[in-house]
Structure formats: structure tokens, C-alpha cells
Amino acid sequence: GGQWRRCSLALQLGYIELAAKRGKLRSSLLVLDEPLNHLDSAGRQCVGTVLRHLLAERPGKHNGLTTILVILQEIAADEIGNCFDHLDEVVKCDGASTVHVDE
């Protein structure tokens, strides 16, 4: 589970870098769907560190990222809160969804 997830994330980020270097695709937005599933607490912290590093690089240097949107399910916000600047939460209750925006 966790090792496969790490390899999958590394391949995704490597592809983004390759596409940007070849000049075929350069986006300021990265969307990751459930990248923290199957990772233990230490693995989640490592992913948070890598994502922060990607945003800290000078724009245009390699990736040009300014925003990373991470979609998560079934992971408590307090467990990963220090990995990200903001945590917006969509809560579904009785067939209706509400968005809680972290400002």
C-alpha cells in the first residue's frame, strides 16, 4: 500500500517535470486525488514536505506551480493540518453538501 503510493506519486511528479521541461505542458495548478491514502503518519508528513518544496521553488524554474489542490477522504484534518497552508472541507450530510473554507 504505502510503498506503491510513494512510487505512484513520484511517477506523477516526474511526469509533470518532464512535460514542463519539454515545453509541452506547464500548469500553475497541480491536482492530486487522494495521494495520502495508504501512507502512515511519517509518509504523509514527507508528502507534505515535498509539496511545500514544489511550491517554494521559484516560479518558472522547473514547474511554475502556484497552487496544489489535494483531494482527501477519510483522513482527519487535524492529522494533516500542518502539511498544508489551508484546509477547506466539504461535508455531506442528509444529501446536501456544505463547504467549510479555511481562511
N, C-alpha and C positions, 0 to 999 in steps of 0.2 A: 503494500500500500504506500507507505511513506517514501520509500526509495524510488518507486515508479513515479510518484507525483513530483519528486525533485527533478528527475530526468525529463519528465514531460515539460515542466516549467523551464528548464534550461534550454530545451529544444525550441520552445516557443520564443523565448527571449533571443536566442541565437538567430532564429529566422528573421526576427524583426531587425536585428543588427545587420544581417546580410542584405536584406531588401533595402534598407536605408543606404548602405554603402554602395550598392549597385545603382542607386538613384531611381529605383523603380517605385518605391513606396516610402513616404515619410509622413508620419502622422504625429500630431501632438497629443493624441489620446490613445491610451492602452486600456483595453477592457479584458479583464481576467475573470472567468467564470469558475468559481469555487476552487481557487488554487491552494487553499489551506486544508482542504479535506484530506484525511488520512495522514496528516502530519501531527507530530507531538508538539508540545509547547515550544521546545527548542527549535524545531523545524519552522514553526510559524514565525518565531522571532527572526530567524535567518531570512525568510522570505520578506518580512517587513523591512529588514536592513537592506536587502538587495533592491527592493522597490524604492526605498528612500534614496539610495545611491543613484539609481537611474534618473530620478527627478533632480538630484543635486548636480548632475553633470551640466556643463554649460550648454544652453540651447544651441542646437546645430552641430555640436561637436561630433556626436555619433547618432543619438536617437532623436533629439529635439522634443522629447516628451515634456509636457507641462501638466498633464492630468492622467492619473491612473484610477480607473474605476474597477473596484474589486467586488464581485457579487459573491455573497456568502449565505449559507443556510446552516442552521443548527449549530452555530458557533456563538457562544455568548460574547456580547460586545465587550464586557469587562476583561475577557480573556485575551483580546487582541487590541484593546484600545490604545496601547502605547505604540503600536506599529504604524498607526495612521494619524494624519492630522485631523480628519473629520470622519465621523461615523454617522451616516444617515440610515435610518431604519424604516423598512416597510413592514407594517404589522397588519396581518389579515385576521379579521375577527367577524364572525357572523356574515360571511360573504362580502364584506366590504374591506377595502384596504386603506390604511392611513399611513402617511409618510411623516416621520419624525425627523426634522432637519437639525443637524448639529451645526450651530453657527459659531 
